[in-house]
Amino acid sequence: MAPDVGFKKTAEAETQYSTGAVRDSRMGKGAFHWMPWDAVWLVSNIYERGNKGRSKTGDGNDRNWENGMPLIDLLQSALNHITAHISGDRSEPHISQAIWNLLNYLQTSIWVTLGFRPKELNKLPNHRADWRPGDEPADPLSPQEIEWLRFKGVLPEKKEI
């Protein structure tokens, strides 16, 4: 009998290779190998320049955006950059900046959902329901995103969002 070395199987379906090797299925684990790394690198420059540009320490390591920004502000800024790009403005890296805002929207939404950032950062309207100003804001994440985060273990299985 093989000793238990602390590894746990993470997927029911397995891939069997022609060599006879077997491993967990890759489904549901993300496809980082398909990501456009040149584009990711362009967005990483926005993090570098923005963090250094707003840094109180001068080196960018205080990571200003992680303090939390209102979700609607991140979306509005992304829209501003997208519309500037559509109109022909190439004076700034508008698409990289829009993606920076959208990535930070997603991460801040996760943190708000987990209770790691104040729920007051979410003031999103819900114009697909009988919503009025002052009502509870719309969920910042879709049910599919919540399901993916639960699958990944970021959100607990039983936690009500």
MIFI-934884 format. One record per residue: y, z, x of N, C-alpha, C in turn; residue in three letters. Coordinates in pm, whole numbers, padded with zeros to 5 digits, always signed. Atoms other than C-alpha are relative to their C-alpha. Layout:
<pts>
YZXYZXYZXALA...
</pts>
This chain:
<pts>
-00119+00000+00085+00000+00000+00000+00124+00000+00089MET-00122+00011-00079+00340-00099+00136+00090+00120-00025ALA-00090-00114+00019+00585+00185+00196+00124-00043-00078PRO-00124+00024+00074+00887+00210-00036+00116+00017+00097ASP-00110-00006-00097+01183+00126+00186+00137+00006-00067VAL-00127-00019+00068+01449+00180-00079+00060-00125-00061GLY-00051+00121+00061+01492-00179-00193-00041-00003-00146PHE+00038+00014+00140+01502-00244-00562+00019-00144-00044LYS-00008+00134+00056+01442-00565-00745+00118-00003-00097LYS-00121+00004+00083+01767-00673-00912-00006-00105-00109THR+00011+00103+00104+01647-00962-01128-00145-00015-00040ALA+00137+00019+00047+01343-01025-01341-00054-00134+00047GLU+00044+00131-00044+01325-01395-01260+00005-00007+00152ALA+00003+00013-00146+01230-01483-00906-00008-00147+00038GLU+00012+00133-00058+01255-01791-00690-00114+00005+00100THR+00108+00009-00098+00942-01890-00500+00024-00125+00082GLN-00025+00111-00091+00993-02110-00196-00132-00065+00040TYR+00121+00072-00040+00749-02372-00069-00073+00069+00114SER+00062-00075-00110+00685-02141+00227-00084+00117-00048THR+00068-00116+00056+00548-01876-00006+00090+00121-00013GLY-00095-00111+00012+00852-01649+00030+00051+00008-00144ALA-00049-00025+00135+00981-01494-00292+00124+00088+00010VAL-00119-00086+00007+01320-01348-00375+00055-00002-00142ARG-00065-00005+00131+01533-01251-00675+00069-00133-00029ASP-00076+00116+00043+01689-01530-00874+00145+00020+00040SER-00143-00007-00038+02046-01609-00771+00089+00008-00124ARG-00081+00002+00124+02161-01623-01137+00069+00134-00024MET-00075-00119+00035+02432-01378-01234+00058+00075+00118GLY-00049-00070-00119+02526-01288-00878+00126-00064+00057LYS-00117+00071-00050+02821-01521-00841-00044-00115+00089GLY+00029+00117-00083+02834-01850-00655+00109-00014+00105ALA-00104-00001-00103+03058-01763-00362-00012-00120+00093PHE+00022+00115-00087+02903-02047-00163+00056-00129-00057HIS-00059+00118+00060+03056-02295-00408+00152+00012-00012TRP-00145-00017+00013+03408-02156-00391+00074-00092+00097MET-00079+00090-00085+03680-02384-00248+00077+00082+00105PRO-00053-00095-00098+03751-02187+00071+00134-00042+00059TRP-00134+00039-00046+04049-02397+00182+00106+00046-00100ASP-00092-00046+00104+04216-02318-00151+00012+00152+00003ALA-00004-00146-00010+04121-01950-00120+00086+00041+00119VAL-00080-00030-00119+04277-01951+00228+00149-00015-00031TRP-00141+00018+00036+04603-02090+00085+00052+00120-00079LEU-00041-00116+00080+04617-01805-00170+00008+00125+00088VAL-00003-00118-00088+04537-01551+00103+00131+00008+00078SER-00130-00001-00067+04860-01656+00272+00108+00064-00086ASN-00095-00065+00090+05052-01540-00035-00016+00152+00012ILE+00022-00144-00019+04890-01197+00003+00060+00045+00133TYR-00051-00039-00132+04976-01188+00373+00152+00004+00003GLU-00146+00007-00006+05337-01297+00339+00066+00095-00100ARG-00056-00091+00100+05402-01100+00021-00014+00146+00040GLY+00019-00139-00042+05253-00779+00155+00093+00035+00115ASN-00089-00028-00113+05450-00804+00479+00146-00003-00045LYS-00139+00013+00047+05767-00911+00295+00048+00118-00081GLY-00038-00114+00084+05761-00609+00063-00048+00132+00059ARG+00061-00117-00061+05606-00364+00304+00105+00103+00044SER-00086-00109-00048+05772-00028+00361-00035+00037+00143LYS+00044-00032-00136+05569+00011+00681+00022-00117+00095THR-00025+00117-00082+05643-00343+00802-00123-00081+00035GLY+00122+00072-00038+05280-00439+00855-00079-00053-00120ASP+00067+00048+00120+05179-00507+00493-00116+00083-00045GLY+00119-00078+00033+04907-00246+00492+00020+00098-00115ASN-00020-00085+00118+05070-00052+00207-00039-00072-00129ASP+00060+00078+00110+04943-00331-00025+00071+00025-00134ARG-00090-00027+00113+05229-00314-00273-00058-00035-00136ASN+00044+00044+00132+05069-00510-00558-00106+00092-00059TRP+00106-00087+00049+04780-00263-00581+00052+00125-00071GLU-00058-00114+00072+05019+00004-00710-00004-00023-00150ASN+00008+00034+00142+05007-00179-01043+00127-00066-00049GLY-00110+00074+00062+05226-00429-01221-00039-00028-00144MET+00034+00034+00138+05248-00496-01594-00072-00135-00007PRO+00079+00122+00012+04990-00756-01691+00083-00118-00048LEU-00080+00109+00054+05240-00959-01890+00094-00057+00106ILE-00086+00049-00108+05468-00981-01582-00077-00093+00093ASP+00082+00086-00086+05183-01125-01374-00025-00135-00067LEU+00021+00125+00072+05109-01383-01643+00127-00084-00007LEU-00128+00072+00007+05477-01473-01685+00034-00065+00133GLN-00028+00056-00132+05516-01522-01311-00092-00119+00028SER+00092+00113-00018+05204-01743-01302+00050-00122-00078ALA-00052+00112+00081+05347-01954-01586+00126-00061+00062LEU-00121+00051-00064+05683-01982-01409-00035-00091+00117ASN+00040+00081-00115+05514-02112-01094-00068-00129-00043HIS+00069+00121+00048+05293-02354-01288+00100-00100-00057ILE-00097+00094+00059+05585-02500-01484+00092-00058+00108THR-00081+00053-00111+05792-02533-01164-00077-00112+00071ALA+00082+00103-00066+05505-02726-01003-00011-00124-00087HIS+00012+00114+00091+05456-02945-01311+00129-00083-00001ILE-00128+00071+00006+05827-03030-01309+00034-00071+00131SER-00021+00072-00125+05797-03155-00951+00052+00083+00115GLY-00053-00088-00105+05928-02857-00753-00109+00029+00102ASP+00094-00028-00110+05749-02843-00418+00069+00084+00108ARG-00074-00081-00097+05999-02608-00252-00074+00127+00040SER+00082-00119-00027+05745-02324-00264-00145-00036-00029GLU+00141+00023+00034+05365-02301-00279-00030+00054-00141PRO+00006-00051+00137+05383-02264-00658-00143+00021-00051HIS+00136-00016+00052+05014-02319-00732-00069+00119+00068ILE+00058-00117-00069+04904-02069-00465+00059+00129-00056SER-00063-00120+00056+05155-01820-00607-00048+00026-00143GLN+00052-00018+00136+05033-01881-00963-00141+00061+00007ALA+00136-00054-00013+04674-01817-00853+00004+00144+00047ILE-00018-00139-00045+04787-01500-00670+00027+00089-00121TRP-00032-00079+00120+04937-01375-00997-00121+00012-00092ASN+00115-00004+00089+04626-01466-01197-00113+00086+00057LEU+00100-00089-00061+04390-01299-00948+00039+00146-00015LEU-00046-00137+00014+04603-00987-00955-00002+00046-00145ASN+00016-00032+00142+04608-01002-01335-00145+00043-00026TYR+00142-00034+00023+04226-01003-01337-00034+00135+00061LEU+00036-00126-00065+04196-00720-01085+00068+00118-00067GLN-00071-00109+00067+04462-00507-01253-00062+00025-00138THR+00068-00016+00130+04291-00572-01590-00128+00081+00016SER+00123-00076-00026+03965-00441-01443+00036+00146+00024ILE-00040-00138-00030+04142-00133-01306+00050+00073-00124TRP-00048-00062+00124+04318-00067-01639-00119+00032-00090VAL+00119-00020+00083+03986-00106-01823-00082+00119+00051THR+00073-00112-00059+03821+00139-01582+00078+00131-00001LEU-00084-00119-00001+04113+00383-01613+00055+00032+00138GLY-00051-00021-00136+04212+00341-01245+00150-00029+00011PHE-00143+00025+00009+04561+00219-01340+00041+00036-00142ARG-00045-00044+00132+04776+00332-01634-00020-00107-00107PRO+00020+00094+00112+04689+00174-01969+00133-00062-00043LYS-00133+00052+00035+05067+00124-02014+00030-00132+00071GLU-00020+00130-00065+05039-00174-01776-00043-00114-00092LEU+00044+00102+00096+04875-00359-02067+00086+00008-00126ASN-00083+00012+00121+05134-00458-02326-00018-00139-00061LYS+00027+00135+00050+04968-00784-02425-00003-00003-00152LEU+00007+00015+00146+05027-00899-02782-00135-00059-00039PRO+00123+00060+00052+04738-01007-03001+00038-00085-00122ASN-00043+00089+00108+04859-01303-03206-00116-00073-00067HIS+00119+00053+00068+04503-01387-03312-00054+00102-00099ARG+00039-00105+00095+04487-01076-03532+00125+00045-00075ALA-00113-00056+00075+04706-00886-03777+00068+00105+00087ASP-00061-00086-00101+04906-00741-03488+00151+00000-00018TRP-00146-00015+00005+05262-00611-03489+00044+00073+00127ARG-00049-00076-00115+05481-00486-03204-00017+00150-00025PRO+00029-00143+00012+05386-00125-03139-00147+00028-00024GLY+00145-00016+00017+05019-00182-03227-00067+00005+00137ASP+00078+00002-00125+04747-00141-02966+00004-00139+00061GLU-00001+00133-00062+04764-00422-02711-00138-00066-00006PRO+00125+00075-00006+04501-00692-02690-00078+00043+00125ALA+00082-00026-00118+04210-00632-02453+00040-00098+00110ASP-00040+00093-00106+04306-00777-02114-00114-00089+00048PRO+00116+00079-00042+03952-00907-02052-00077-00050-00121LEU+00082+00055+00107+03729-01125-02266-00133+00075-00008SER+00134-00061+00007+03393-00996-02394-00095-00056+00106PRO+00086+00058-00104+03224-01239-02149+00029+00064+00136GLN-00035-00063-00128+03416-01094-01854-00051+00143+00005GLU+00052-00137+00006+03324-00741-01965-00150+00000+00020ILE+00146+00010-00017+02958-00846-01991-00036-00027+00146GLU+00027+00030-00141+02968-00996-01640+00023+00123+00087TRP-00029-00119-00080+03128-00679-01500-00105+00109-00023LEU+00109-00095+00027+02862-00467-01670-00126-00041+00075ARG+00117+00050-00071+02587-00687-01527+00010+00031+00149PHE-00024-00023-00143+02740-00651-01179+00004+00148+00033LYS-00005-00143-00025+02762-00274-01223+00141+00054+00018GLY-00139-00043-00012+03143-00261-01211+00036+00090-00118VAL-00019-00080+00120+03158-00133-01569-00133+00061-00040LEU+00127-00060+00044+02898+00114-01694-00053-00068-00125PRO+00065+00065+00113+02647-00020-01946+00043+00057-00133GLU-00022-00065+00130+02722+00232-02220+00145+00025-00031LYS-00140-00033+00022+03098+00268-02178+00061-00093-00105LYS-00072+00079+00099+03296+00156-02479+00137-00034+00055GLU-00128+00046-00052+03596-00047-02381+00102-00004-00112ILE
</pts>
